[in-house]
Amino acid sequence: MFLVTGATGNVGSEVVSHLLQQGAPVRAFSRSGRPRTDSAEPFAGDLNAPSSVAAALDGVRGIFLLPGYQRLPETLARCAEAGVERVVLLSSSSIPGGERTNAVTRYMMESEEAVRASGLAWTFLRPCAFASNALQWKDQLAAGDVIRAPFPHVRQATLDPYDIGAVAALALTSPGHEGRAYALSGPEPLLPEERVRILGEVLGRKLVFAGQTDEEARAEMSAQMPAQYVAAFFRFYVDGTLDESPVRPAVEQLTGRPPRTFRTWATEHAGAFR
Ligand SMILES: NC(=O)c1ccc[n+]([C@@H]2O[C@H](COP(=O)([O-])OP(=O)(O)OC[C@H]3O[C@@H](n4cnc5c(N)ncnc54)[C@H](OP(=O)(O)O)[C@@H]3O)[C@@H](O)[C@H]2O)c1
């Protein structure tokens, strides 16, 4: 049995479906306890509560874990006590050379450190920005054809959560991934404007991209998230401390096929924008 946390989310749902395709039994953990498929065993629990995770561990050999939740060392100790053998942690491309003073990098580092200290066999997935971040444009698309977005000059080789799911399922079910940290990216570095154009082509709409100034982006982000995370994203994308443009070989090396394009992600998820 494999426990997938965040199982209703962009990444977790892909981990669930790849494990199920391999014929592996899956327990799908989230607060709602409502996975996107009936084939996984639903489990409602809170990642911030170690006892809640412990209650989901009966028969679990491997766990796919989201980063950044409270009391992670305790949660991992409960996993070890319950006989869990391995953990695949979703981490971040900001770790290598990252700054502990950056709030996003710090929670990722602390999550990796807790997993290393747990004594469980581990694999870290260090993805760059997800293709599914384009879902943030849903409301704007519903309102019209203009998409305003921050950091217009930042190229990212955005990664389809499908590929994270594929790699996570491999790392959970096959040997040889213990103690490895995989840098994951999509196949091509794209500007936000290019992703908007591709999405428009897929949807059959002529979308117009309007890059936000840094002042506009800061004001909008400050209304949505704590100041330390706004500062973290500005360090990444305005000060340039994070480069998510390099195309990484790991998805192809591990799965035997290239990572999916943004166009494929958009085509698969077009329904979410209609
Ligand atoms: N977006 C990026 O570009 C990026 C890049 C690198 C790393 N990451 C990391 O990837 C993570 C997952 O991304 P995603 O796009 O898959 O997120 P998502 O679609 O928002 O999904 C989050 C999942 O976690 C569950 N969840 C949230 N709080 C929980 C809690 N307290 N206890 C149990 N389950 C909880 C949610 O379900 P319920 O609401 O039902 O609980 C959902 O299943 C992010 O949180 C981030 O740390 C993201």
The ligand as a MOL file (V3000), in Angstrom:
LIG
                    3D

  0  0  0     0  0            999 V3000
M  V30 BEGIN CTAB
M  V30 COUNTS 48 52 0 0 0
M  V30 BEGIN ATOM
M  V30 1 N 3.4440 25.3880 -7.9670 0
M  V30 2 C 4.7160 25.2210 -8.2010 0
M  V30 3 O 5.2580 25.6990 -9.2220 0
M  V30 4 C 5.5600 24.4260 -7.2170 0
M  V30 5 C 6.9150 24.2290 -7.4780 0
M  V30 6 C 7.6610 23.4430 -6.5970 0
M  V30 7 C 7.0440 22.8790 -5.4790 0
M  V30 8 N 5.7130 23.1060 -5.2420 0 CHG=1
M  V30 9 C 5.0800 22.4500 -4.0740 0
M  V30 10 O 4.1150 21.5400 -4.5660 0
M  V30 11 C 3.0440 21.4770 -3.6380 0
M  V30 12 C 1.8260 20.8110 -4.2850 0
M  V30 13 O 1.4070 21.5730 -5.4030 0
M  V30 14 P -0.0080 21.2900 -6.0980 0
M  V30 15 O -0.0750 22.2200 -7.2630 0
M  V30 16 O -0.2130 19.8370 -6.3020 0 CHG=-1
M  V30 17 O -0.9770 21.8240 -4.9460 0
M  V30 18 P -2.5710 21.7740 -4.8990 0
M  V30 19 O -3.1390 21.4270 -6.2360 0
M  V30 20 O -3.0070 23.0210 -4.2190 0
M  V30 21 O -2.8580 20.5400 -3.9320 0
M  V30 22 C -2.5810 20.5700 -2.5510 0
M  V30 23 C -3.0490 19.2380 -1.9750 0
M  V30 24 O -2.7270 19.1770 -0.5820 0
M  V30 25 C -3.9340 18.9370 0.1700 0
M  V30 26 N -3.7450 19.6430 1.4420 0
M  V30 27 C -3.6150 20.9710 1.6410 0
M  V30 28 N -3.4450 21.2190 2.9550 0
M  V30 29 C -3.4820 20.0170 3.5860 0
M  V30 30 C -3.3890 19.6210 4.9480 0
M  V30 31 N -3.2030 20.5010 5.9500 0
M  V30 32 N -3.4700 18.3030 5.2390 0
M  V30 33 C -3.6560 17.3810 4.2450 0
M  V30 34 N -3.7400 17.7020 2.9360 0
M  V30 35 C -3.6630 19.0090 2.6250 0
M  V30 36 C -5.0570 19.4610 -0.7150 0
M  V30 37 O -6.2860 18.8080 -0.4910 0
M  V30 38 P -7.3590 19.3350 0.6230 0
M  V30 39 O -7.5690 20.7930 0.3370 0
M  V30 40 O -8.5500 18.4590 0.4170 0
M  V30 41 O -6.6800 19.0800 1.9260 0
M  V30 42 C -4.5440 19.0100 -2.0870 0
M  V30 43 O -4.7880 17.6320 -2.2570 0
M  V30 44 C 2.8930 22.9450 -3.2540 0
M  V30 45 O 2.1930 23.0790 -2.0440 0
M  V30 46 C 4.3410 23.3970 -3.1300 0
M  V30 47 O 4.8000 23.1580 -1.8070 0
M  V30 48 C 4.9750 23.8520 -6.0890 0
M  V30 END ATOM
M  V30 BEGIN BOND
M  V30 1 1 1 2
M  V30 2 2 2 3
M  V30 3 1 2 4
M  V30 4 1 4 5
M  V30 5 2 4 48
M  V30 6 2 5 6
M  V30 7 1 6 7
M  V30 8 2 7 8
M  V30 9 1 8 9
M  V30 10 1 8 48
M  V30 11 1 9 10
M  V30 12 1 9 46
M  V30 13 1 10 11
M  V30 14 1 11 12
M  V30 15 1 11 44
M  V30 16 1 12 13
M  V30 17 1 13 14
M  V30 18 2 14 15
M  V30 19 1 14 16
M  V30 20 1 14 17
M  V30 21 1 17 18
M  V30 22 2 18 19
M  V30 23 1 18 20
M  V30 24 1 18 21
M  V30 25 1 21 22
M  V30 26 1 22 23
M  V30 27 1 23 24
M  V30 28 1 23 42
M  V30 29 1 24 25
M  V30 30 1 25 26
M  V30 31 1 25 36
M  V30 32 1 26 27
M  V30 33 1 26 35
M  V30 34 2 27 28
M  V30 35 1 28 29
M  V30 36 1 29 30
M  V30 37 2 29 35
M  V30 38 1 30 31
M  V30 39 2 30 32
M  V30 40 1 32 33
M  V30 41 2 33 34
M  V30 42 1 34 35
M  V30 43 1 36 37
M  V30 44 1 36 42
M  V30 45 1 37 38
M  V30 46 2 38 39
M  V30 47 1 38 40
M  V30 48 1 38 41
M  V30 49 1 42 43
M  V30 50 1 44 45
M  V30 51 1 44 46
M  V30 52 1 46 47
M  V30 END BOND
M  V30 END CTAB
M  END
